[in-house]
Amino acid sequence: MNRIDWTGTQPARASEKGIWGWMLFDWAAQPFFTVVTTFIFGPYFVSRLTADPVSAQAMWSNMATISSVIIAILSPILGSIADQSGARKPWIAFFAVIKIASLFCLWFAAPGSPLIYPIIFMILASIAAEFSIVFNDSMMPRLVSKDEVGKLSNTAWGLGYLGGMIVLIAVVVLLAGNLESGKTILGLDPLFGLDPHQGEDARITGPISAVWYLIFILPMFFFTPDISKGLPFGAAVRAGFTELKSTLAELKHRRGIVRFLIARMIYQDGVNGLLILGGAFAAGMFGWATIEIGIYGIILNVVAIFGCIIAGRVDRRIGSKSTIVISLTMLLIATIGIVSTGPGYTLFGLLKLPAADSGGLFGTAAEKAYIAYGLLVGLAFGPVQASSRSYLARSVSLNEAGRYFGIYALSGRATSFLATLLFSAVTYATGSSRLGMSTLAIFLAAGLILLFRTPYPADRA
């Protein structure tokens, strides 16, 4: 494959198969985040695996904190090593084995079983997933021209949401049984004889996500070009540490990139918190079971697909920075709306809502208001991440993409434990997950303010 030079006129492109293979990585990876972390297994862990939802939410948050610390420490190191070793695919394959094995083990998280085991497997799956993303993202600048990076990133992200939504729909329609009737939303028995009272409809999401990931990362391995030349592993590790040290030293001369990474570090904390805790928060507030949480997730993912399609065009037209600013504003509004909603009211009681339950799914007005705010989350949380990825891709050269995307992963995780830790601390101290959830707005607002002072592209300062 021809080397791409961002300083040239029009870079070479990868083949269409290569581009689609790379985009299918997001399609393959997203079900883990959609059905396991956010909408099915996470809420199951919080509301059905234990009898204490508040403590379970804090424990789930602690799991995310531990994962984030490990990811933050190791991501830039791995990115620097990748730049020296050249090839990204062997690293992705290595972490795929860890992720797939850990997800299969979630099946054993039955009610009454020790909580430590699903926590360990979730930590392993989470760090393996994020490390794989570092290597996959660092391949992106070599695939298309600089002008097309934003569109490619948002399209891949939207494709990921489509994959996650398909798996989520399958779980909700075919596997998730009502706790009272034992039937699916279609009035049928769950496939494979799954017993909802034993959490099998939620536990199965681990193995399903593992198989989906295994199948759909294969096109990336077969068709997407990789760098074959590089140092042997041992030499690459030594050179990677040296390169990382020099990269951190040179950051003081690349103030624009530093500003972007700090802004992204802060607002991504809020985004991560919404993704990790949003479904569990709704389950705790309204008592939603797998069916309600699943349908809520489907609604968000449908909206997210359109959000990414629109954002891809917006990014190309007005740039990644403006796309992120718009998305963060929407997420901030949504977060305030979510925490201001309770039985019989929204906007902190300024707007009274009927408290009566009309029956069926989302029968109260408060639940409908929660979904309305969720639509804003669905529209924005894909573009804010996809355009952040293209923001950096437009700001670095090809031969430094690995280490800077490693630092980019660090910026997304270095302080993300603060968001989940602050949630846990406030929840423990007050006994209110609503107050814990409100802390996410601080991170979104602070990151948005810092982003205003950041140049675009970030290498201009």
Secondary structure, 3 states (H helix, E strand, C coil): CCCCCCCCCCCCCCCHHHHHHHHHHHHHHHHHHHHHHHHCHHHHHHHCCCCCHHHHHHHHHHHHHHHHHHHHHHHHHHHHHHHHHCCCHHHHHHHHHHHHHHHHHHHHCCCCCCCHHHHHHHHHHHHHHHHHHHHHHHHHHHCCCHHHHHHHHHHHHHHHHHHHHHHHHHHHHHHCCCCCCCCCCCCCCCHHHCCHHHCHHHHCHHHHHHHHHHHHCHHHHHHCCCCCCCCCHHHHHHHHHHHHHHHHHHHHHCHHHHHHHHHHHHHHHHHHHHHHHHHHHHHHHHCCCHHHHHHHHHHHHHHHHHHHHHHHHHHHHHCHHHHHHHHHHHHHHHHHHHHCCECCEEHHHCEECCCCCCCCCCCCHHHHHHHHHHHHHHHHHHHHHHHHHHHHHCCCCHHHHHHHHHHHHHHHHCCHHHHHHHHHHHHHHHCCHHHHHHCHHHHHHHHHHHHHCCCCCHHHC
